[in-house]
Amino acid sequence: PTIAHAMGAAGYRPVLIGRMHALGTDQLHGYVDRPIGDHSSNYPGKGDAPSNLIHSVQKSGAGQSSYEVHDEDVTAAAIDFINREGIKKRSGQTDHPFCLHVGYILPHSPYIARKADYDQYINVITPPKHPKPTGDESHPFFQWWRERNRFLEIEDTDTTRARAAYWALVTVMDRMIGQILEALERNGFVQNTMIVYSSDHGEQVGEKALWMKRTFYEESVRVPAIISWPDVLPKGQINDRVISALDLNATMLDALGAPELPHSRGRSLLPLLHGEVDTWEDIAFSEYCIYEGHYQRMIRQDDWKLIYYHGYDPQLFNLSEDPEELHNRADDSECRAIREELTAKVLDGWDPEWVAEKMLEKRRDLEVIREWASATNAPEQCKWPQTPQMTYLD
């Protein structure tokens, strides 16, 4: 079961609007409605994708991205949903409280933003703090990733344009979220609504000669976690404890009095945010496995982060002493004990050989699905009608 199933079981009406990145014929996964779906195909490999990612940086600047158009439709649908719920509330027709999941694509690459937003940043944007590799040049994963996507060929002018557009898209998304919050306020939902904002990944934006995601550096793996719940959670509190997306899910279900997900390791943050716990284990895991044969897993515990690469040397950073992750301590004899401890924990219940075998099986499965979807023109569910004309540079 998913978080949507648990929300529904608790008596809430779970509705999804926008991005979810679900594959296959089930595009709801427990949600009861999805007015706006994804821009991409339900089936892997059915659409066209560039073989490397340098083009998103080189072809950046002022213009329009279909992702921004998609998110405008998502915002409009979310506001319409809230307005309709407000009408039912005022007329006494409310049958079930709602859980609304709004999935934005922005500020995802391509780095293209409309001129008015782009112009706010193009003359003030700063370059990456560390535009060149910072000690990982010989690491096989980073060698492969930079060469595959030709990141080292990117010019400074391309970087400036792409970074300006990225921050412009962040501004656009912030504006859209503000419109949704205003709709909640207008309809009298703010005081009894928990609002959670987070993301599935960050963005390198040129730091360490890397772009997009797929790394466990802080720029890519660390994401926001913003929670608002008036009259319940303390206002303006900033908490520096280590949490993960699993904990956000557990927190929302705890707030709703919903069933716990049986296979989740998430921990509700409510006792922590209320100051009701004396101890909190500062630990989080993340993993990333891709079909090209790179399988990696990260553990963050207290100030330490270890990144395990199957078949390659690990990376180890002390984030309190080295927040920009410039000094890999994996071979430091003084760090042997913490490296061994974190390696044991990161591999506990995670067998890289088994993962590698399953990834090969999954790749073969996806090849069959890809060929089937292409040959049969398989129908799409909940797909947003994207067209090539929606993306252009001025």
Secondary structure, DSSP 8 states (H G I E B T S, - for coil): --HHHHHHHTT-EEEEEE-----SS---TT-SB-SS-BSS-SSTTSS---SSSHHHHHT-EEEE-HHHHHHHHHHHHHHHHHHHHHHHHHTT---S-EEEEEE--TT-SS-EE-HHHHTTTTTT----SS-S--S-TT-HHHHHHHHHHTGGG--HHHHHHHHHHHHHHHHHHHHHHHHHHHHHHHTT-GGG--EEEE-S----TTGGG--SS-S-SHHHH---EEEE-TTTS-TT--------HHHHHHHHHHHHT----TT-----SHHHHTT--S----EEEEEEEETTTEEEEEEEETTEEEEEETTS--EEEETTT-TT-----TT-GGGHHHHHHHHHHHHTT--HHHHHHHHHHHHHHHHHHHHHHHHHT---SSB----GGG-EE-
